[in-house]
Amino acid sequence: MLTPSVYDTLLLGQVNLLVAACVLGALVCTRGERGRWRDPLAGALIALATLIKVYPAAYALAFVFRRRIRALTGFGLVLAAGIWFGAGLSGGPQPTRDYLARVLPRLALQPAARVENQSLLAAVSRMTSRTELEFRVSLAERTARLALAPALDAPRAGRALALLARVAVVLILLSLLARRAASQVEPWGSDAAFALITVSVLLANSISWTYYFVLLVMPAAYLIRSGAGRRTGVRVPLLAAAFLLLINRYWVPLLYWTWSPWVTIEGCAAVVILWVLVVREVARTRRSLSPP
């Protein structure tokens, strides 16, 4: 409860704890044997999370590649019902269309302006181009602006690098999920799938606010539960990621010591570390359980 992501979520009245509860509930439902009600409930919970925020829809990939037809059915029915109900309350589908067609693209045009955005795109943008940062100076609505020089002034190269990195993250995610679907054994289950999707979405998304980091409990729990956390090669990077997540909230006072863009990407760096650890653990588990 004392982690920065939970604190900020509660302080700002965000709904990310509710999203995390829905996703964790879906994870619990898909663990173990398939049941008549467990899979539809898992799909319904992911649909509820998607109706709150768009990005949890990515967790439906776990149902697709693990062939959970009932879960996909529950996801589709609840999502369609929620969109229909929401359109009825708001006077039609136009507000939803405006949000998807205008609001989201506008937010993605300048992803680096808010340090709370710790996606790959935002982090690389702050490192490779001059950035006008916006941040609150008090609990009131007062904001301040700060011009931050890049570590390497190469905006075009930065955009290309960010695009390639995001595409690579998505392709690796799809590749690992597809290999699981084609395997004749059960190399890894819902824990690994949800952990992998979590870190991949946080990196590949155009906007990944630090409030979303409440979801990192899943990859952390997966690494610890799988036994990887007891290995020195995993324990040290895991502790480093936890430290980076802790200091990420204090980037403003850190800027008083050093006017460097490096102090604005700690959250993204932590997610990158977790992504590497999860991908490596999933690949290691697959090899150990594959038939000879």
NORWO-V770839 format. One record per residue. N is the residue number from 0. RES is the residue in one letter. SS is DSSP state (h for helix, s for strand, l for the rest). D_FIRST is the distance of its C-alpha to the first C-alpha in Angstrom with 2 decimals. Layout:
# NORWO-V770839
N/RES/SS/D_FIRST
N/RES/SS/D_FIRST
This chain:
# NORWO-V770839
0/M/l/0.00
1/L/l/3.82
2/T/l/5.65
3/P/h/8.46
4/S/h/8.80
5/V/h/5.86
6/Y/h/6.89
7/D/h/10.38
8/T/h/10.35
9/L/h/9.65
10/L/h/11.99
11/L/l/14.65
12/G/l/14.66
13/Q/l/14.51
14/V/l/14.85
15/N/h/13.15
16/L/h/10.73
17/L/h/14.12
18/V/h/15.77
19/A/h/13.39
20/A/h/13.98
21/C/h/17.67
22/V/h/17.89
23/L/h/16.21
24/G/h/18.55
25/A/h/21.43
26/L/h/20.70
27/V/h/20.84
28/C/h/24.05
29/T/h/25.74
30/R/l/25.24
31/G/l/28.31
32/E/l/31.51
33/R/l/32.12
34/G/l/32.52
35/R/l/34.36
36/W/l/31.31
37/R/h/28.44
38/D/h/29.48
39/P/h/30.22
40/L/h/26.89
41/A/h/25.12
42/G/h/27.22
43/A/h/26.60
44/L/h/22.80
45/I/h/23.20
46/A/h/25.68
47/L/h/23.36
48/A/h/20.75
49/T/h/23.76
50/L/h/24.91
51/I/h/21.68
52/K/l/21.60
53/V/l/24.56
54/Y/h/23.15
55/P/h/21.90
56/A/h/25.65
57/A/h/25.77
58/Y/h/24.30
59/A/h/27.63
60/L/h/29.20
61/A/h/27.95
62/F/h/30.01
63/V/h/32.97
64/F/h/33.31
65/R/l/32.52
66/R/l/35.08
67/R/l/33.00
68/I/h/35.45
69/R/h/34.07
70/A/h/30.58
71/L/h/32.24
72/T/h/34.25
73/G/h/31.29
74/F/h/29.59
75/G/h/32.79
76/L/h/33.65
77/V/h/30.34
78/L/h/30.08
79/A/h/33.69
80/A/h/33.29
81/G/h/30.24
82/I/h/32.15
83/W/h/35.23
84/F/h/33.46
85/G/h/31.69
86/A/h/35.04
87/G/h/36.67
88/L/h/34.30
89/S/l/34.62
90/G/l/38.39
91/G/l/38.76
92/P/l/37.37
93/Q/h/38.04
94/P/h/34.61
95/T/h/33.02
96/R/h/35.78
97/D/h/35.31
98/Y/h/31.60
99/L/h/32.33
100/A/h/35.53
101/R/h/34.82
102/V/h/31.26
103/L/h/29.64
104/P/h/32.56
105/R/h/32.45
106/L/h/28.80
107/A/h/29.73
108/L/h/32.74
109/Q/l/30.87
110/P/l/27.65
111/A/l/27.49
112/A/l/27.62
113/R/s/23.89
114/V/l/21.91
115/E/l/18.83
116/N/s/21.00
117/Q/l/20.55
118/S/l/23.00
119/L/h/25.93
120/L/h/28.32
121/A/h/26.56
122/A/h/25.99
123/V/h/29.60
124/S/h/30.91
125/R/h/29.44
126/M/h/30.97
127/T/h/34.38
128/S/l/35.14
129/R/l/35.04
130/T/s/32.05
131/E/s/31.69
132/L/s/28.02
133/E/s/26.55
134/F/s/23.61
135/R/s/22.62
136/V/l/23.76
137/S/l/22.12
138/L/l/20.08
139/A/l/23.45
140/E/l/24.96
141/R/l/26.82
142/T/s/26.69
143/A/s/28.38
144/R/s/30.17
145/L/s/30.64
146/A/s/33.09
147/L/s/31.93
148/A/l/34.60
149/P/l/34.05
150/A/l/34.14
151/L/l/36.94
152/D/l/38.75
153/A/l/39.37
154/P/h/37.84
155/R/h/39.94
156/A/h/39.18
157/G/h/35.48
158/R/h/35.59
159/A/h/37.60
160/L/h/35.30
161/A/h/32.20
162/L/h/34.15
163/L/h/35.33
164/A/h/31.91
165/R/h/30.39
166/V/h/33.42
167/A/h/33.13
168/V/h/29.50
169/V/h/30.58
170/L/h/33.73
171/I/h/32.04
172/L/h/29.58
173/L/h/32.56
174/S/h/34.66
175/L/h/32.29
176/L/h/31.78
177/A/h/35.56
178/R/h/36.42
179/R/h/34.39
180/A/h/36.33
181/A/h/39.63
182/S/l/38.99
183/Q/l/40.83
184/V/l/38.10
185/E/l/34.43
186/P/l/32.97
187/W/l/29.35
188/G/l/27.59
189/S/h/24.84
190/D/h/22.05
191/A/h/23.90
192/A/h/24.98
193/F/h/21.59
194/A/h/20.18
195/L/h/23.28
196/I/h/23.22
197/T/h/19.63
198/V/h/20.44
199/S/h/23.91
200/V/h/22.99
201/L/h/20.53
202/L/h/23.44
203/A/h/26.37
204/N/l/25.14
205/S/l/26.70
206/I/l/23.54
207/S/l/20.09
208/W/s/17.73
209/T/h/14.69
210/Y/h/12.74
211/Y/h/14.17
212/F/h/12.38
213/V/h/9.75
214/L/h/12.96
215/L/h/13.24
216/V/h/11.63
217/M/h/15.22
218/P/h/17.31
219/A/h/15.30
220/A/h/15.64
221/Y/h/19.23
222/L/h/20.17
223/I/h/18.92
224/R/h/20.46
225/S/l/23.67
226/G/l/24.25
227/A/h/24.16
228/G/h/21.35
229/R/h/23.90
230/R/l/26.41
231/T/h/26.64
232/G/h/27.35
233/V/h/23.99
234/R/h/21.85
235/V/h/22.74
236/P/h/22.08
237/L/h/18.73
238/L/h/17.74
239/A/h/19.37
240/A/h/17.39
241/A/h/14.04
242/F/h/15.68
243/L/h/16.95
244/L/h/13.69
245/L/h/12.40
246/I/h/15.69
247/N/h/16.16
248/R/l/14.62
249/Y/l/17.24
250/W/h/20.29
251/V/h/22.07
252/P/h/22.60
253/L/h/23.42
254/L/h/26.18
255/Y/h/27.81
256/W/h/28.52
257/T/l/29.59
258/W/l/30.65
259/S/l/29.74
260/P/h/28.26
261/W/h/26.64
262/V/h/23.76
263/T/h/23.00
264/I/l/22.53
265/E/h/19.91
266/G/h/17.60
267/C/h/20.71
268/A/h/21.79
269/A/h/18.63
270/V/h/19.16
271/V/h/22.83
272/I/h/22.17
273/L/h/20.11
274/W/h/22.90
275/V/h/25.57
276/L/h/23.99
277/V/h/23.56
278/V/h/27.08
279/R/h/28.60
280/E/h/27.10
281/V/h/28.24
282/A/h/31.67
283/R/h/31.95
284/T/h/31.16
285/R/h/33.71
286/R/h/36.37
287/S/h/35.90
288/L/h/36.26
289/S/l/38.95
290/P/l/42.40
291/P/l/44.92
